[in-house]
Structure formats: structure tokens, C-alpha cells
Amino acid sequence: MNFTDRVILITGASDGIGKRLALDLAARGAVIIGCGRSEERLGAVLTELQCISPRSITIKCDVSSREEVRAMVRKVLAAYDAVDILINNAGIGMRKPFVETPLETIEELMRTNYLGTVYCTHEVLPSMLARGRGHIVNISSVAGHIGTLNMAGYCASKFAINGFSESLYHELKPRGIAVSVVCPGPVKTGFNRTFAETSPKSPKHLIISPESVSQTVMTIIENKRFEMITPRSFALICGIKRLMPGLFRAISSRLFRSHVFPEKNL
Ligand SMILES: NC(=O)c1ccc[n+]([C@@H]2O[C@H](COP(=O)([O-])OP(=O)(O)OC[C@H]3O[C@@H](n4cnc5c(N)ncnc54)[C@H](OP(=O)(O)O)[C@@H]3O)[C@@H](O)[C@H]2O)c1
């Protein structure tokens, strides 16, 4: 696919994977609309973006707010007529035993990760349907396939994105709209900063770069594939889980047990 002059709306473009994607797609000729909550971070991204793609803009928007999403998409459609590609990337994380997690945190995770994706898709979709073309890419996670210890709220939000994406794929394919979902394993961004000290920790050799995820997203768009799990080692792990769920659960349960009762390892 040629990205030249494609209008691409990326949520969570002020940092991490979204920022990398915005810059990489702009370098390939796309016009980027990047959103996020922090005006300061958006301003810094905009300065970089406009050097390579002068028609690109950033918009302050909290995707967990239906009203803010509606206002953002109205503004975008008024300025650009159409969104060719929507990348639902904005997300927050958490790692804590469920019982110690305030319900407000679980609600915030669901509102941002899952409902943020739903709100943006719902606002952008009618204009894509009217044109009979478009592509929606949802950034999920390996945690949308594997229920990982101490990540119940986060996993639930990503499992929800995977189900949402698969159902939408069937609904929209006949109408000319592609739907894809990208599931990265751990990525080296600021995302994990709030729970870096909490176990279990991701093995260092499995942590990938935002550049690598950005490349995967571009590949999925170019090839119109439904799903990519990255890196390959996690694709393999998810494949094993799909084929042998009982055995997979038994092995992971043994691995995670020492983190549930760390004192027994002393
Ligand atoms: N890093 C990982 O290990 C990893 C692994 C698998 C999947 N992912 C997924 O990849 C996506 C991006 O993560 P990342 O690693 O790039 O995280 P990051 O570096 O923390 O960046 C997250 C981005 O999302 C934005 N954001 C957060 N809440 C938002 C909201 N309510 N409304 C609008 N924007 C919001 C942030 O901007 P503001 O703070 O300015 O709003 C920021 O631009 C997430 O969906 C995450 O679940 C990450």
C-alpha cells in the first residue's frame, strides 16, 4: 500500500508506539492526526511531524470520553473530508493483584482501552461506510490472548478488543472496510513505568522496540491481514495455548505460583 496522502488518525500518538507510528507513517507520506491527553507531549510530536508531513496535526482528546471523541472526529472530518485509516492505539496498563486493585482503576482501564476503541470506531465508521473503504487497526496485546498473572483488568480490556475486532471484521469486510488487530508482547516504552517493580517481570530478551511494532502495523495494513502477534516467539506461545489450552494453563500456573506466594521461595 502507498501511504502517500492517506489520512491516518492515531490515538495515543503523543508517546511510545503511537508516536513512533505517527513519525514512521508521516515519513512514508501520510497525513497524520495524532491525539492524546497531554498538550505538552502532543506539541513536541507535532513539531517533529510537521517537518516531514506539513498537513499533519495533533488534537487533545481523551478517548475515554464519548463527547471528546465525537468533537475530535467532527473536527477531523471537517478539515480532511475522510479518515482512510484509524489506528486505535491509546491505552493504559496496570499490574496488581485484582483484590488490591480499586474498581475505579478497572473502570478506567476498560473505558480507555476498550471503550476508547469503540468510541473512536463508532464515530469514524459512518464516513468510511459512505465511501466504501477504510481500514481500522486496533492495538491489542498478547495479554488479549493469554490471561497473565496480576493483570486481570488489563487482560479483560484487551480480550474485549480482540472479540470486538473479530466480530467487526466479519461485519465490515463485505462493505469494503478492513479490520486488523496487532498483539505485541512487552514493548520498551514508558507504558510499564507505573508497575515496573511488580512481578512477574517480562523476560528482557522478549522485549521489543516501538520501531518493531510500528513496522508490524505497517505490514498488517499493507497486506490487509487480520491479526499479527509480535514477536514471533509470542505468536508461537499463543498458538500453543490455542491448540492445548489445558496443558498451557497447567504450565503457566506452575510458573506463576512462585509470584503468588513469593515468601515460600525464601
Ligand atoms: N508497552 C507494552 O509493553 C505494550 C505491550 C502490548 C500492547 N501495548 C499497547 O500498545 C498501546 C500503546 O502503548 P505504549 O507502550 O506506546 O504506551 P505509552 O508509551 O504509555 O503511550 C500511551 C499513549 O496513549 C495515550 N493515552 C493514554 N490514555 C489515553 C486517553 N484516555 N486518551 C487519549 N490518549 C491516551 C498516551 O498519551 P497521553 O498520556 O498524553 O494521553 C500515550 O500517547 C496500548 O494500547 C498498549 O496497551 C503495549
The ligand as a MOL file (V3000), in Angstrom:
LIG
                    3D

  0  0  0     0  0            999 V3000
M  V30 BEGIN CTAB
M  V30 COUNTS 48 52 0 0 0
M  V30 BEGIN ATOM
M  V30 1 N 4.3610 -1.2480 26.0510 0
M  V30 2 C 3.9430 -2.5060 26.1110 0
M  V30 3 O 4.5860 -3.3670 26.7500 0
M  V30 4 C 2.7070 -2.9220 25.3330 0
M  V30 5 C 2.5300 -4.2840 25.0470 0
M  V30 6 C 1.3990 -4.6970 24.3340 0
M  V30 7 C 0.4510 -3.7580 23.9530 0
M  V30 8 N 0.6460 -2.4370 24.2510 0 CHG=1
M  V30 9 C -0.4060 -1.4990 23.8360 0
M  V30 10 O 0.1390 -0.5460 22.9610 0
M  V30 11 C -0.5800 0.6810 23.0830 0
M  V30 12 C 0.3990 1.8230 23.2550 0
M  V30 13 O 1.1850 1.5720 24.4140 0
M  V30 14 P 2.6190 2.2330 24.6370 0
M  V30 15 O 3.5190 1.1770 25.1040 0
M  V30 16 O 3.0080 3.0590 23.4940 0 CHG=-1
M  V30 17 O 2.2650 3.1670 25.9020 0
M  V30 18 P 2.7550 4.6580 26.2720 0
M  V30 19 O 4.1440 4.8720 25.8810 0
M  V30 20 O 2.3630 4.8460 27.7080 0
M  V30 21 O 1.8120 5.5640 25.3490 0
M  V30 22 C 0.4210 5.5080 25.5160 0
M  V30 23 C -0.2100 6.5680 24.6460 0
M  V30 24 O -1.6320 6.5180 24.8550 0
M  V30 25 C -2.0880 7.8210 25.2330 0
M  V30 26 N -3.2520 7.7140 26.0810 0
M  V30 27 C -3.3820 7.0530 27.2590 0
M  V30 28 N -4.6270 7.2130 27.7370 0
M  V30 29 C -5.2910 7.9900 26.8530 0
M  V30 30 C -6.6110 8.5140 26.7830 0
M  V30 31 N -7.5210 8.2750 27.7350 0
M  V30 32 N -6.9560 9.2750 25.7080 0
M  V30 33 C -6.0520 9.5420 24.7430 0
M  V30 34 N -4.7950 9.0770 24.7440 0
M  V30 35 C -4.4260 8.3140 25.7870 0
M  V30 36 C -0.8800 8.4680 25.8960 0
M  V30 37 O -0.9360 9.8790 25.8040 0
M  V30 38 P -1.4190 10.8560 26.9980 0
M  V30 39 O -0.8280 10.3190 28.2630 0
M  V30 40 O -0.8830 12.1720 26.5740 0
M  V30 41 O -2.8830 10.7960 26.9600 0
M  V30 42 C 0.2500 7.9670 25.0010 0
M  V30 43 O 0.3300 8.7400 23.8350 0
M  V30 44 C -1.5420 0.4830 24.2600 0
M  V30 45 O -2.8290 0.1850 23.7770 0
M  V30 46 C -0.9800 -0.7110 24.9950 0
M  V30 47 O -1.9790 -1.4430 25.6860 0
M  V30 48 C 1.7480 -2.0030 24.9100 0
M  V30 END ATOM
M  V30 BEGIN BOND
M  V30 1 1 1 2
M  V30 2 2 2 3
M  V30 3 1 2 4
M  V30 4 1 4 5
M  V30 5 2 4 48
M  V30 6 2 5 6
M  V30 7 1 6 7
M  V30 8 2 7 8
M  V30 9 1 8 9
M  V30 10 1 8 48
M  V30 11 1 9 10
M  V30 12 1 9 46
M  V30 13 1 10 11
M  V30 14 1 11 12
M  V30 15 1 11 44
M  V30 16 1 12 13
M  V30 17 1 13 14
M  V30 18 2 14 15
M  V30 19 1 14 16
M  V30 20 1 14 17
M  V30 21 1 17 18
M  V30 22 2 18 19
M  V30 23 1 18 20
M  V30 24 1 18 21
M  V30 25 1 21 22
M  V30 26 1 22 23
M  V30 27 1 23 24
M  V30 28 1 23 42
M  V30 29 1 24 25
M  V30 30 1 25 26
M  V30 31 1 25 36
M  V30 32 1 26 27
M  V30 33 1 26 35
M  V30 34 2 27 28
M  V30 35 1 28 29
M  V30 36 1 29 30
M  V30 37 2 29 35
M  V30 38 1 30 31
M  V30 39 2 30 32
M  V30 40 1 32 33
M  V30 41 2 33 34
M  V30 42 1 34 35
M  V30 43 1 36 37
M  V30 44 1 36 42
M  V30 45 1 37 38
M  V30 46 2 38 39
M  V30 47 1 38 40
M  V30 48 1 38 41
M  V30 49 1 42 43
M  V30 50 1 44 45
M  V30 51 1 44 46
M  V30 52 1 46 47
M  V30 END BOND
M  V30 END CTAB
M  END
